[in-house]
């Protein structure tokens, strides 16, 4: 009830920040400041914990995305895009570019951590730039795989930095 479904695009912009701020105010998490100072408008540990109280194992979320049909006819199927785990040889961070960044986007999109719902960076339209959308998707991946990616390094939240720990898990899943 804080963000209209039509604005749930996978992009964390001003509308999302405002929705998170309204949520945080309603539940007394934080009521003033900025995402960088007090976390107001940012989904940190306290906000995530409160959000999780609304999610039960029997809950289900249904997202419907309509995309224009641009696939070739059924007589010439396109093989699914896969990622070779051997392409990941360096750590990646915001601002990096390269084939390995594109491979990371493909991996995230193929494993349910969509970088973008549509357009550039969406499934099948991955780019070679590590931007804030990639970082956000990577953080979701890291948090979802916390026991393998974060806990061994004493971390409790994803960093959005594609380091050796995250790379190891991605390589295993990509094989």
Backbone bond lengths (Angstrom), bond angles and torsions (degrees), N, CA, C in turn:
res aa  C-N    CA-C-N  psi(-1)  N-CA   C-N-CA  omega(-1)  CA-C   N-CA-C  phi
1 X - - - 1.448 - - 1.511 113.15 -
2 X 1.309 118.38 5.83 1.461 120.31 -178.84 1.523 112.59 -102.68
3 X 1.328 116.87 -17.59 1.456 122.06 179.90 1.525 107.91 -142.22
4 X 1.311 116.64 126.47 1.458 119.98 179.10 1.523 109.93 -62.54
5 X 1.337 117.34 139.62 1.462 120.70 -178.67 1.525 113.75 -52.49
6 X 1.329 117.86 -33.91 1.465 118.97 -178.60 1.531 112.25 -65.76
7 X 1.344 117.34 -16.73 1.462 120.59 178.79 1.529 112.48 -98.46
8 X 1.313 118.41 1.88 1.464 122.24 177.82 1.526 108.13 -82.99
9 X 1.314 116.02 84.23 1.463 122.32 -172.31 1.521 114.18 -106.10
10 X 1.333 117.49 -10.41 1.455 119.77 -173.91 1.517 111.94 93.71
11 X 1.328 116.75 -4.69 1.458 121.93 178.22 1.524 108.51 -98.86
12 X 1.309 118.22 127.14 1.463 122.77 -179.34 1.529 107.85 -95.44
13 X 1.317 115.22 88.16 1.454 121.02 -178.68 1.514 111.91 -115.80
14 X 1.332 115.67 -156.01 1.465 121.93 -176.40 1.529 112.47 -61.11
15 X 1.338 117.92 -40.41 1.469 120.15 179.86 1.527 111.19 -64.62
16 X 1.319 116.92 -41.10 1.452 120.45 179.04 1.523 110.17 -66.38
17 X 1.320 116.34 -43.62 1.469 120.63 178.69 1.521 110.39 -57.87
18 X 1.330 116.91 -45.39 1.466 121.55 179.40 1.524 110.82 -63.06
19 X 1.326 117.25 -40.75 1.469 121.29 178.99 1.529 110.37 -64.67
20 X 1.327 116.90 -42.67 1.464 120.61 178.60 1.526 109.87 -64.30
21 X 1.322 117.19 -40.56 1.470 120.26 178.11 1.524 111.14 -61.19
22 X 1.332 117.60 -42.85 1.464 121.23 178.44 1.533 110.41 -62.20
23 X 1.328 116.87 -42.56 1.469 122.28 177.43 1.529 109.96 -60.99
24 X 1.337 116.10 -47.65 1.460 120.52 -178.45 1.527 111.36 -62.67
25 X 1.332 117.31 -40.06 1.470 120.67 177.63 1.521 110.95 -64.05
26 X 1.335 116.68 -47.44 1.463 120.68 -177.68 1.519 111.73 -57.67
27 X 1.320 116.98 -39.18 1.459 120.48 -175.59 1.530 113.26 -100.85
28 X 1.337 117.04 12.19 1.455 121.48 173.75 1.520 115.13 64.05
29 X 1.314 116.67 29.15 1.465 120.35 -178.87 1.522 110.06 -78.37
30 X 1.312 116.02 -51.84 1.462 123.12 175.61 1.529 106.00 -159.77
31 X 1.331 117.10 144.29 1.470 118.88 -174.35 1.520 114.90 -124.21
32 X 1.313 117.12 -7.75 1.467 119.85 179.91 1.525 110.02 -145.71
33 X 1.312 114.72 168.75 1.454 120.89 176.48 1.514 111.84 106.07
34 X 1.320 115.10 -155.52 1.462 122.05 -179.79 1.523 108.18 -134.30
35 X 1.346 116.85 166.65 1.462 118.33 176.71 1.539 112.38 -56.41
36 X 1.319 117.02 -33.93 1.460 120.83 -177.36 1.517 115.01 -81.70
37 X 1.341 117.42 -23.44 1.469 118.92 -177.40 1.522 112.41 -98.43
38 X 1.319 116.85 -60.59 1.474 120.77 -176.60 1.517 112.69 -106.83
39 X 1.329 116.86 -7.74 1.462 120.18 -176.04 1.515 112.52 88.69
40 X 1.325 117.60 5.66 1.466 121.99 -179.21 1.527 109.05 -67.22
41 X 1.336 115.98 110.15 1.459 121.29 -177.78 1.516 113.09 101.11
42 X 1.332 116.44 1.06 1.456 122.08 179.92 1.528 108.71 -117.68
43 X 1.318 117.30 143.99 1.460 120.65 179.49 1.526 108.86 -91.42
44 X 1.318 114.39 95.93 1.455 120.99 176.55 1.516 110.03 -102.85
45 X 1.326 115.80 -163.46 1.462 121.32 -174.55 1.529 112.85 -60.25
46 X 1.341 118.04 -46.16 1.473 120.36 -177.92 1.521 111.38 -66.11
47 X 1.310 116.95 -43.25 1.467 120.26 179.84 1.515 110.23 -66.19
48 X 1.323 117.12 -43.46 1.466 120.96 179.42 1.529 110.36 -61.90
49 X 1.346 116.67 -41.15 1.464 120.19 178.57 1.520 110.75 -60.83
50 X 1.320 117.41 -42.86 1.470 120.68 179.20 1.524 110.32 -66.61
51 X 1.310 117.81 -42.53 1.466 121.17 177.92 1.525 109.33 -58.65
52 X 1.318 116.35 -42.51 1.467 120.87 -178.00 1.521 112.87 -64.08
53 X 1.344 117.92 -22.06 1.466 119.21 177.30 1.525 111.34 -68.82
54 X 1.304 117.58 -18.10 1.457 122.10 178.98 1.523 112.09 -91.71
55 X 1.311 116.51 -6.73 1.460 121.43 -177.63 1.521 108.10 -108.90
56 X 1.316 116.67 121.90 1.460 121.17 177.62 1.517 108.60 -113.90
57 X 1.320 117.54 161.08 1.470 119.28 179.70 1.526 113.11 -57.91
58 X 1.337 117.51 -24.12 1.463 119.51 -179.96 1.514 112.48 -93.11
59 X 1.344 116.58 -4.34 1.463 119.52 177.77 1.508 110.09 -70.11
60 X 1.295 115.83 150.04 1.456 119.02 173.56 1.512 108.33 -137.14
61 X 1.286 115.21 145.08 1.445 121.84 178.87 1.511 107.48 -116.70
62 X 1.305 116.36 131.63 1.453 120.26 -179.58 1.521 108.58 -117.83
63 X 1.308 116.11 121.61 1.451 121.71 178.99 1.514 107.76 -117.67
64 X 1.316 115.49 129.11 1.450 119.89 179.15 1.513 109.07 -112.66
65 X 1.307 116.72 124.18 1.447 121.72 179.59 1.522 108.05 -121.97
66 X 1.317 115.94 125.55 1.457 120.31 178.17 1.515 108.19 -104.86
67 X 1.320 115.79 124.01 1.455 119.94 178.37 1.518 108.60 -124.20
68 X 1.311 116.81 149.12 1.457 119.49 178.73 1.527 110.09 -62.83
69 X 1.294 117.06 144.06 1.469 121.25 179.83 1.524 108.84 -78.28
70 X 1.316 115.17 113.69 1.461 120.24 -179.65 1.519 111.09 -128.60
71 X 1.336 116.59 9.27 1.455 119.03 -178.75 1.516 110.58 -79.09
72 X 1.323 118.10 154.41 1.455 120.72 178.51 1.526 110.67 -68.42
73 X 1.315 118.20 165.27 1.450 121.03 179.30 1.522 111.32 -57.84
74 X 1.332 115.98 156.51 1.460 122.04 -176.50 1.526 112.54 -59.23
75 X 1.321 117.93 -20.95 1.467 120.40 -178.40 1.520 112.38 -71.98
76 X 1.347 117.21 -18.52 1.459 120.60 177.78 1.523 109.01 -127.57
77 X 1.334 117.75 75.23 1.464 119.73 -177.31 1.523 111.69 -65.06
78 X 1.326 114.11 146.68 1.457 120.82 177.26 1.520 108.21 -95.15
79 X 1.318 118.08 127.87 1.462 118.73 179.57 1.528 109.68 -65.41
80 X 1.333 117.94 149.19 1.455 119.66 179.75 1.525 110.62 -64.42
81 X 1.308 115.77 147.03 1.452 120.75 178.56 1.519 107.95 -76.41
82 X 1.309 116.14 127.04 1.455 120.86 179.05 1.515 109.27 -119.94
83 X 1.310 114.79 167.92 1.450 121.02 -178.47 1.517 108.54 -121.64
84 X 1.313 116.06 130.00 1.455 120.54 173.70 1.521 107.63 -83.78
85 X 1.321 116.62 126.39 1.461 119.77 -178.29 1.528 112.20 -64.74
86 X 1.339 117.35 -18.81 1.463 120.13 -177.85 1.526 112.71 -73.10
87 X 1.342 117.69 -12.08 1.464 119.28 -179.17 1.528 111.74 -73.86
88 X 1.346 117.17 -20.19 1.460 120.03 -177.59 1.521 110.30 -87.27
89 X 1.335 115.69 102.53 1.457 120.72 -177.46 1.526 113.04 -126.23
90 X 1.331 117.00 -4.62 1.461 119.15 -178.75 1.525 109.49 -141.12
91 X 1.325 114.99 158.48 1.448 119.90 174.48 1.522 108.50 -71.73
92 X 1.339 115.96 148.78 1.463 120.92 -179.10 1.517 109.98 -126.63
93 X 1.335 114.19 146.36 1.465 119.53 179.74 1.520 109.51 -147.39
94 X 1.313 114.94 172.51 1.449 122.89 178.60 1.530 110.22 -48.74
95 X 1.329 116.25 127.36 1.461 121.70 178.27 1.516 114.37 99.38
96 X 1.335 117.96 -16.81 1.467 120.42 179.69 1.530 110.60 -70.70
97 X 1.320 115.81 153.87 1.465 121.85 176.99 1.524 108.94 -135.91
98 X 1.325 115.41 157.69 1.451 119.66 175.47 1.513 112.49 145.00
99 X 1.319 114.35 174.15 1.466 120.90 179.79 1.520 111.28 -63.30
100 X 1.334 116.91 -31.92 1.464 119.50 179.13 1.525 111.83 -69.05
101 X 1.331 117.20 -31.51 1.470 120.76 175.68 1.525 109.23 -66.83
102 X 1.333 116.28 -42.86 1.463 120.04 177.17 1.526 110.26 -61.83
103 X 1.325 116.86 -42.50 1.465 121.10 178.60 1.529 110.70 -62.12
104 X 1.326 117.48 -38.06 1.465 121.13 177.44 1.528 109.91 -64.59
105 X 1.335 116.86 -43.06 1.471 120.18 177.39 1.529 110.36 -60.32
106 X 1.326 116.97 -44.40 1.470 121.14 179.15 1.531 109.27 -60.27
107 X 1.325 116.97 -46.27 1.463 121.03 179.67 1.529 110.14 -58.91
108 X 1.322 117.30 -50.43 1.470 120.70 -178.01 1.526 110.94 -60.61
109 X 1.342 116.77 -46.51 1.464 120.39 179.76 1.529 111.47 -61.92
110 X 1.331 117.48 -40.84 1.470 121.68 -178.36 1.522 112.94 -72.76
111 X 1.329 117.54 -17.53 1.463 120.80 -177.63 1.532 112.46 -109.08
112 X 1.328 116.78 18.44 1.463 120.53 173.00 1.513 116.16 86.62
113 X 1.319 117.67 9.64 1.464 121.18 178.31 1.521 107.63 -111.82
114 X 1.328 115.38 70.90 1.462 121.40 -171.21 1.518 112.02 -58.04
115 X 1.311 114.63 130.27 1.458 121.19 176.58 1.528 108.70 -75.98
116 X 1.323 117.00 -39.14 1.469 122.71 175.87 1.519 108.00 -149.68
117 X 1.315 116.42 148.82 1.460 121.70 179.54 1.519 111.73 -73.00
118 X 1.328 116.08 -36.56 1.462 120.94 -178.76 1.524 109.03 -153.58
119 X 1.311 115.42 166.31 1.464 120.46 179.29 1.512 112.11 74.44
120 X 1.359 116.56 -160.23 1.465 120.21 179.97 1.525 110.39 -53.93
121 X 1.315 116.19 139.31 1.464 125.87 178.93 1.521 113.63 81.11
122 X 1.342 118.04 -7.09 1.461 119.52 176.29 1.521 108.31 -77.27
123 X 1.323 116.54 169.49 1.459 121.50 -177.35 1.523 109.98 -56.39
124 X 1.334 116.50 124.02 1.452 122.36 -178.61 1.514 113.76 90.27
125 X 1.343 117.34 -9.66 1.469 121.52 179.85 1.531 110.74 -128.04
126 X 1.322 115.81 35.10 1.447 120.80 -177.99 1.527 110.87 -64.08
127 X 1.317 115.27 150.99 1.471 121.70 179.85 1.522 108.87 -116.68
128 X 1.292 116.84 178.74 1.466 121.21 -179.54 1.527 112.43 -104.92
129 X 1.330 117.70 20.41 1.458 121.32 -178.34 1.525 111.31 -113.34
130 X 1.325 116.59 129.88 1.468 122.96 176.94 1.529 106.49 -88.91
131 X 1.330 115.51 98.98 1.460 120.16 -179.69 1.523 109.86 -114.31
132 X 1.342 116.87 -168.65 1.462 120.50 -176.34 1.526 112.40 -64.89
133 X 1.332 118.44 -28.53 1.466 119.98 176.70 1.526 110.96 -66.93
134 X 1.323 116.53 -41.38 1.464 121.10 178.38 1.524 109.00 -65.19
135 X 1.316 116.34 -44.28 1.467 120.70 179.88 1.531 110.20 -58.95
136 X 1.333 117.31 -45.79 1.468 120.66 -179.21 1.524 111.45 -63.32
137 X 1.337 117.09 -42.59 1.476 120.58 178.42 1.526 110.14 -65.18
138 X 1.323 117.26 -39.17 1.458 121.27 179.07 1.529 111.04 -65.55
139 X 1.315 116.99 -39.49 1.468 120.79 176.84 1.530 110.05 -62.14
140 X 1.332 117.32 -41.94 1.468 120.21 177.77 1.531 110.02 -61.99
141 X 1.331 116.70 -41.69 1.467 120.93 177.68 1.530 110.02 -62.36
142 X 1.333 117.14 -47.40 1.458 121.03 -178.65 1.533 110.87 -61.42
143 X 1.322 117.06 -43.62 1.465 120.44 179.88 1.534 111.23 -65.24
144 X 1.324 116.82 -38.74 1.469 120.75 179.71 1.520 111.65 -68.89
145 X 1.316 117.38 -24.16 1.465 122.52 -179.42 1.526 110.63 -116.28
146 X 1.328 115.03 35.79 1.469 121.62 -173.25 1.522 113.53 -54.50
147 X 1.327 117.68 -41.15 1.469 119.19 -176.14 1.525 112.45 -63.03
148 X 1.328 116.99 -27.72 1.466 120.80 179.86 1.520 112.64 -96.99
149 X 1.344 116.14 -31.86 1.459 120.36 -171.68 1.534 113.00 -99.99
150 X 1.322 117.18 -38.54 1.466 120.04 -172.37 1.530 113.65 -103.14
151 X 1.319 116.04 -51.92 1.462 121.24 -173.96 1.529 113.15 -53.95
152 X 1.341 119.56 -44.44 1.473 118.57 -179.82 1.532 113.94 -59.46
153 X 1.312 116.66 -19.00 1.464 120.84 -177.89 1.531 111.97 -109.59
154 X 1.340 115.73 10.98 1.463 119.93 178.00 1.510 113.95 73.43
155 X 1.325 117.62 20.90 1.457 121.19 179.90 1.525 109.92 -100.39
156 X 1.338 116.13 148.96 1.454 119.89 178.60 1.524 112.01 -113.20
157 X 1.321 117.44 -13.09 1.460 121.89 179.22 1.521 109.79 -137.70
158 X 1.335 114.96 148.80 1.449 120.32 177.09 1.521 111.37 -60.96
159 X 1.316 115.18 149.83 1.466 120.82 -177.85 1.524 112.90 -105.05
160 X 1.341 116.15 -21.93 1.458 119.30 -174.81 1.513 112.14 79.09
161 X 1.311 116.75 9.56 1.461 122.83 177.60 1.527 106.79 -105.09
162 X 1.317 117.42 124.31 1.458 122.55 -178.12 1.517 108.08 -87.18
163 X 1.331 114.95 88.60 1.460 121.01 -176.40 1.516 110.80 -104.77
164 X 1.320 116.86 -173.34 1.468 121.12 -175.38 1.522 112.94 -60.48
165 X 1.338 118.52 -35.94 1.453 121.34 179.72 1.522 112.04 -65.73
166 X 1.321 116.33 -46.54 1.461 120.96 178.40 1.527 109.55 -68.70
167 X 1.317 116.07 -41.01 1.464 121.13 -179.72 1.530 111.30 -58.31
168 X 1.331 116.41 -40.64 1.459 120.94 -179.77 1.531 110.76 -59.90
169 X 1.324 117.21 -44.85 1.469 121.30 -179.49 1.521 110.48 -68.42
170 X 1.322 117.21 -42.51 1.467 120.79 179.02 1.523 110.01 -61.76
171 X 1.328 117.36 -43.99 1.467 120.89 179.59 1.524 110.93 -59.74
172 X 1.333 116.68 -42.48 1.468 119.82 178.75 1.523 111.61 -63.41
173 X 1.318 116.20 -41.57 1.459 120.60 -178.16 1.522 111.52 -73.95
174 X 1.335 117.83 -27.43 1.459 121.97 -177.30 1.530 111.93 -80.27
175 X 1.321 117.05 -18.14 1.477 120.14 -177.42 1.506 112.21 -74.27
